[in-house]
Amino acid sequence: MTEVQGGKRMTTTNKIRKSKREDGRSGATTLQDVAQVAGVTTMTVSRVIKGAEGVGSATRERVLRIAEELNYTANPSARSLATGKTGVIAVVSGSLNHYYYANIVHLLEPEIAASGYEMRLLNTHRELKALVNSTKSVSVDGVIVAGRYNLAAQFRALAPQVFQSCVFIDASRHDETDYVHANLAPAVEEALELMLKSGRARIAYVGHFHQTISKNMPEERMRTYLDVMERVERVPELVNADSGIPLTPEILMQALKENGAPGALLCVNDETAMRVYRVLRDLGYRIPEDVLLVGCDNLPFMEFFDPQLSTIAPPMKEMCAMAWDFLQQRIADPTIPLQQATFDARLIVRPSLLSDAL
């Protein structure tokens, strides 16, 4: 809309800015300002800004254009005071140096944004401490925890208000909270059965041992490995991929030189499998002729090796979508029963897991 004032044309947006200066008000544009210029209600503007459905395309385009002209920026603090919600979802993950965590964040971000929320990524101890010490009213509306099963007890004990609106994505179950579980056991068993069928005398597990090794430990890959080795009456062989320092080719090479390479290796993840591949080749072992090799997580790089490396693939896209659906339902109604889902991973068999015996 345009008016003529003093022989000059003045748009409604400019008129609002001028009015604010004359009244001594802050120059920050409000939701009401956008609604006034667009000729709609503040509720409509709010729905458009959040990306919610139920607004016509022409109205949506007009509101977004006017919001841009007025330099409108949503005020999280004001929204929190008015609604009791922050519009922010925390995603807690491990370091993004690991593709596994980076992929989960990549899959969650568009799901969260499409629902009109802002994602806040937390992966340092300082950030987690701030979340635990915060109160629900000034913190976040909900939390998705990716692959950090050790945080379940910490959140429950130190921050029950956070724990109540928390969904875990993990290879471990958390019976006391909402979770989306990647069931790795069937795929791990399938890989081990192929190794056994090939006639390999020694089958080893390369993993992370931060605690006393036990069949009751939460790490599903190792637990399944120990169960299978006991069932077939084989002595388990464990190669620690984290003895206080990251597994390096030199450390692994020393371990394999001392005892020789087992005929088959099941690795905790694909990054470890790639390191193992390098060391085996440097030591003169052939894959799969001398050593069968399989990883876990389905990193895209695994198929670029020669031979291509086998892996265990959780359905991460479906799991992330389910986790976000669970959290939205929990935010809408904190009293609903626990929401828990399990997705089976699948074994992707490539040449590194095939031998003439198969």
N, C-alpha and C positions, 0 to 999 in steps of 0.2 A: 504494500500500500504506500502511496506517495502523496504528500501534501505540499502546497505552495506556501512558503512563509517568507515575507520580506523580499518577494521576487525570486526566491531560491526554492528549488525542489528539496523536500526533506522526506526521506523514507521513514517508515515507522520504526525501524531498528535504530536509525540515527536519533529519532525523537526520544526514544527510551534512554539512550545514552545521555542526551542533553538534559532530560528531566532529572536523571540521577545526579548529574553534576550540580544542577541548580538547587536540588534538595539536600545536597551534601551527603547523599547516600554512597555506599561503596560501589565501585565500578563493576563488581562481580555480577555476572548475569545469573538470574535465578530461574528456576523451573517455571515460575509464574510469568516471567518476562517472555520466555519462549512461547508459552501457551497463549499469551495475549497477542503476540504478533501472528502466530499461526492460526488464531481463531479457534482453538480447541481447548479442552480442559487440561488441567495439570496432570490428571491421571493418564490421559492419552499420551502426553509428552513423556511421562515416566515409563509407560509401556514401550514406546518407541526407543527410548534411550537404553532400556534393558534388553531390547531385541525380542520382546515377547510377541506372541501371535495375537490375532484379533484386531489388527489395525490395517485399514486399506492401504494399498501400495502408494496411491497419490498422496494421502495424508502423511504416510511415513516419509516419503521423499520431501514433502514440504517442511515437516518438523525438523528433519535432519539438516536440510539446507539452512533454515533459519537458526538452528542451534549453532551451526558453523559460522554464520554471519555474525552472531552475537558472541562468539567465542565462549559458548556455554561449556562449563566443566562440572560434572557431577561432584557434589560435596559429600564424601563418605561420612564425615562426622555428623553433618546435618541429617543425612538419611538414617544413621544409626540412632540418633536421638529421637527421631520421629517414628521409626518403625521397630526399633529394637534389633534391627539387622544391619550388618555392615556391608553386605553385598560382596564379601571377600571369602574365598575358599583357600585354605592352606593345603598345599601338596608337600608332604614330607617324603624325601627320597634320599638315596645315597648320592655320592658324588656323580656329577654329570660327565666325568671323565669315563665312566662306564656306560657303554652303549645301552645296556639293559635298562638303567634308570632314565637315561636320556630319551629312550623310546617311549617309556611310560608317560613321562612328562609331555612328550610330543603328542601322544594319543589323547591325554586328558585335557590339554589346553583348549582345543576347539570345542569339546563337549561342554566345558564349563563356560566358555565365552558365549556359546550359542544360547545359553540360558540366561544371559545377562549378568553373569557374575565375573568378578575379577579373580584371577589365580595368583596366589602368592606362594612362591617356591621357597621352601626352607630345607636346607641340608647341612648347615653348620651347627655346632654345639651351642653357640651363642644364640642363634635364631630359635633353636628348639627350647632353650632355657627360657627365652622371652615368652614363647607360646605357653609353656607350662605354668609360668608365673602370672600370666594374664587372666583377666576375667572374661566371661563370655560376652558381656555387653560392649567391650571395647576391643575385642580381639578379632575373631573370625566366626563366620556362621557355621562352618564345618571343616573337617579335616579328612584328607585321604592320605593314608600312609602306605608307601610302596616299598615292599621288601625289607622292612625294618621291624621284624617281629619282636625284637627285644624291647621295643618301645611300648608294647601293650601294657605290661605290668607297671612301667613308669608312669604312663598317662593315667592309668586307673588309680594309682596310689597318690600321685602328686597333683593331678589336674582332672578330677572327676567331671568337671563341667566341660572339659575338652573331650574326654573319653566318651561322653554320652552322644556326641555328634561326630563319631569317628568311624571310618570304614577302612579296613585293611585289605590291600592286594598283596597276596603272599603265597609262598609254597607251604605255609604252615596255617593251621586252623586256629582261630581265637574264639573259643566257645562262648565267651562272655560279651562279645561285641559283634557288630556287623562285619562280615568279611566276604571277599571273593577269593576263593582258594584255587590255586593251580595244582591239580593232582598229578604229580610227576611219576608216582610209583608204577603204574602200568607200563609207561614208556621205558622207564629204567629197567624194569624186569624184562621187557622185550629185547632191549639191547644186550642185557646179560645173557639171555637165552641164546641169542645169536653167537655171542662169544663162546659160550659153553659148547654149542653145537659144532663150532669150528674146531673143537679139540684143544683149545689153548689151555695149557697146564696152569699158568699163573694169570690171574685177572686182578688188577689193582684199581684202587679208587684214588684219584688225586683231588683233594678237597681242602677245606679250611677247618682246622681243629683248634677252636678257642676254648674248649672245655673238655672234661673227661669224656672219653668215647664210650657211648652207651647206646643200646638199641632203643632207649626211650628218648633220645635227643630229638629236638624238633626238626633238624635238617633232614628232609624227606629222602633226598638222593642217597645220602650215606646210610640212613636207617634201612632203606630198601636193599642197598648193596649188602649190608651185614646180614639181613634176613635171608637173602638168596644164598650167600656163601655158607651160612649155617645149614640151610636146607639141603644143599648139595655136598655138604661135608668137605668144604674147601677152607683152607686157612686164609683169612682176609689179609690183604696187603694194602697199607695206607701210606700214601705219599702226601706229606703236609705241604700245601701250597701257600701257607702263611705262618711261618714260624717266627712271628714278631716282625718280620720284614717281608716285603712282597716277593713272590716267587720270581727268581731271575733265571735265565738260561744256565748260568754258572752253577747255581744251587741245585737245580734239577739235574744237570749233567753229572754233578758229583754223586747225587743219589743213585742215578742209573748206572754209573760206572762201578759203584761199590757192589751192587747186587745184580747187575744186568737188567735189561728191560723185560718186564712181564710181556706175555704174549698178547695181552689186551689191556687197554686203559680206559676207564670211565672217568671223565673229568667233571668237576662241579659246575663249570660253565664253559662257554665257547672261548673266552679270552685265555683261560688256562689251557684249553685244548690246542690253541694256536701256538702257545709257548712250547707245549710238549712236542708238537709237530716239528718245530724248529730244532729242538734238542735231539730228537730221534734221528732226524736227517743228518745233523752234524756228527752224530755218533756212528753213522753208517747203517742204521736200521731202515728197512723198507716198510712202507705202509701201503697196503695191508698185509703184505706177504709175511713180515716178521712180527708186526704189532698192529692189532686192530685199535681204532681210536674213535671215540665219540664224545661230543661236548653237550652243552645244554644252553638254551635261550634262543636259538635260531637267529644268530647274527647273520646279516647278509653276506659278510665276507667269507663265510665258511665254504661256499661253493666255488670260490676263486682259487682254492688251493689245488695242487696236483699231487695226489688224487684229491677229489672233493671230499670235505670232511662231514661226517654224519653229525646230527644234532637232535636234541629233544626240544620240541616247539610247543610252548604254552600258547593258547589263543589270546594274545594280549589285547588285541583290539576289542574283542567281545568282552573280555574281563574288565577293561577300563570303562566301557560303556555301562556295564552292569554296576560297577562301583559308583559311578556318578548317579545312576538312577536310584540306587539304594540311599545315597546321601541326600538327594533331593527329597525323597520320601521321609527320611528321618528329620530333616529340617522342618518340613511341613507339619509333621506330627511326631514329636519326640516319644510319645507313649506307645507307638506301634510295636508289635513283637519283633524279635531279632530277625534280621534279614541275612541269610547266609546261602552262598551258592558255590558249587564246585564245578570246575571245567577240567576235563581230562586233556593232558598234553599228548602229543603224538610224536612218535619216533620217525625222523626223516632219514631213511637209509640211503647212504651214498657210498662210493667205492671204499672209503676208509673203514667200513664195517663189513665188507664183503671179502670172502676168501674162496679158494677152490673147493674147500670142504662144504661150502654152502651151495 
